[in-house]
């Protein structure tokens, strides 16, 4: 009986993992050297989109460790369409609460998912470019190990 329950639970977890990952059309991290994220270092992601009808969720992924000296981070996100139009957003993200407890999952390396755009439609086919820069005064910015971008097809459109 225990084996049946264990097998069933494993199968259920595998189903949820596969169903969630099937909706991802893009997921990539840009890693920084141990000495930190320089202000000039830009994480660039190019995504080829051929689906202009479905809705998508875009999220930013941040990995930080205990060396990060602040509670928050400011990011500049550039979004370029295949036609060359560029939009720049300034995104402020709280990484810890007022007591210094990190948000996100992890023990010594914390991973936080930040919703950036929800239920968005890519208006034309082609290559879209997202570029992410840090907007903090300190450079290099210690304690940020990775910045990522994830695009997933919206479930229950």
Residue, then its C-alpha position, 0 to 999 in steps of 0.5 A: x500500500x505504501x508503495x502504491x501511495x508513493x508511486x501515485x504521489x510521485x506521478x502526481x508531482x511529475x504531472x504538475x512539473x511537466x504541465x508547468x514546464x510545457x507552458x514555458x516558451x523561454x527560460x534563461x539565466x544570465x550569471x555574474x562573476x563572483x565580484x558582482x554585477x557591474x552597472x555596464x553589464x547587461x543581461x540580454x535575452x532574444x526570443x523568437x515569437x511566432x504566436x501572436x494570438x495567445x496570451x503570455x506571462x513574463x517574469x524576472x528571476x533574481x538569485x541573490x545570496x547573503x552578501x547582498x547589502x540592500x533590501x531592494x534592487x532597481x532594474x532597468x528593463x528594455x523591451x525591443x520589438x522586431x520592428x525596432x520600437x523600444x520601451x524602457x521600464x524601471x522596476x523596483x523589487x523588494x528582496x527582503x522584509x524590514x527585518x532582513x529576511x529574504x523573500x524567495x526560496x532558498x537557504x544561502x542562495x535565494x531565488x525570487x520570481x517577479x511578475x513583470x507582465x501578465x496576460x500580454x500578447x506579442x503583436x507581431x512575429x519575429x525576434x523580441x529582445x529584453x535587456x536588463x541592467x541594474x540601477x543601483x548606485x553601487x557598482x559592482x553590485x555584490x550578492x546578485x548571482x543571476x538574473x533571469x527571464x521566463x516567458x510562459x503561455x498563460x493558462x486559462x486564457 
